[in-house]
């Protein structure tokens, strides 16, 4: 290194691989042939995923 240069080392962190849920899975909506990502743990594609209403601090959002 030359004077005034900055050195660096790699980031420390998890070396664990990403969780995978299987390749070649298809959306379970009848008639939909969308292939799901191996990293998507759902059973439906984004278009057919059932809507979930979140709760915020104990109150239901209407």
C-alpha positions as CSV (number, residue, x, y, z in Angstrom):
1,X,0.0,0.0,0.0
2,X,1.1,3.5,-0.6
3,X,1.0,6.2,2.1
4,X,-2.5,7.6,2.4
5,X,-4.3,4.6,1.1
6,X,-7.0,2.8,3.0
7,X,-7.1,-1.0,3.5
8,X,-10.3,-3.0,4.2
9,X,-11.3,-6.5,5.2
10,X,-14.4,-8.5,4.3
11,X,-17.7,-8.0,6.2
12,X,-18.3,-10.4,9.1
13,X,-21.6,-12.1,9.1
14,X,-23.5,-15.2,8.5
15,X,-22.1,-17.7,6.0
16,X,-25.3,-19.7,6.1
17,X,-27.0,-20.2,2.8
18,X,-30.4,-18.8,2.0
19,X,-33.4,-21.0,2.9
20,X,-34.9,-22.7,-0.2
21,X,-38.3,-24.3,-0.5
22,X,-37.9,-26.4,-3.7
23,X,-37.7,-25.7,-7.4
24,X,-40.4,-26.0,-10.0
25,X,-43.3,-25.3,-7.6
26,X,-46.4,-23.7,-9.2
27,X,-49.1,-21.4,-7.8
28,X,-52.0,-23.5,-6.3
29,X,-54.7,-21.2,-7.7
30,X,-56.7,-23.3,-10.2
31,X,-55.7,-22.3,-13.7
32,X,-52.6,-20.3,-12.7
33,X,-49.3,-21.6,-14.0
34,X,-47.0,-19.1,-12.4
35,X,-43.8,-20.7,-11.2
36,X,-42.9,-19.7,-7.6
37,X,-39.4,-18.7,-6.6
38,X,-37.5,-21.3,-4.6
39,X,-37.1,-18.7,-1.9
40,X,-40.8,-18.0,-1.6
41,X,-42.3,-20.2,1.1
42,X,-45.9,-19.4,0.1
43,X,-48.3,-21.6,-1.9
44,X,-49.6,-18.8,-4.2
45,X,-48.1,-16.2,-6.5
46,X,-48.3,-12.5,-5.6
47,X,-51.5,-12.1,-7.7
48,X,-53.4,-14.9,-5.9
49,X,-51.9,-14.6,-2.3
50,X,-54.8,-14.2,0.1
51,X,-55.0,-10.7,1.7
52,X,-54.0,-10.5,5.3
53,X,-55.1,-7.6,7.5
54,X,-52.3,-6.6,9.9
55,X,-52.9,-5.6,13.5
56,X,-51.3,-2.4,14.8
57,X,-50.8,-2.1,18.6
58,X,-53.7,-4.4,19.3
59,X,-56.2,-2.6,17.1
60,X,-57.5,-4.0,13.9
61,X,-57.2,-1.8,10.8
62,X,-60.4,-1.5,8.8
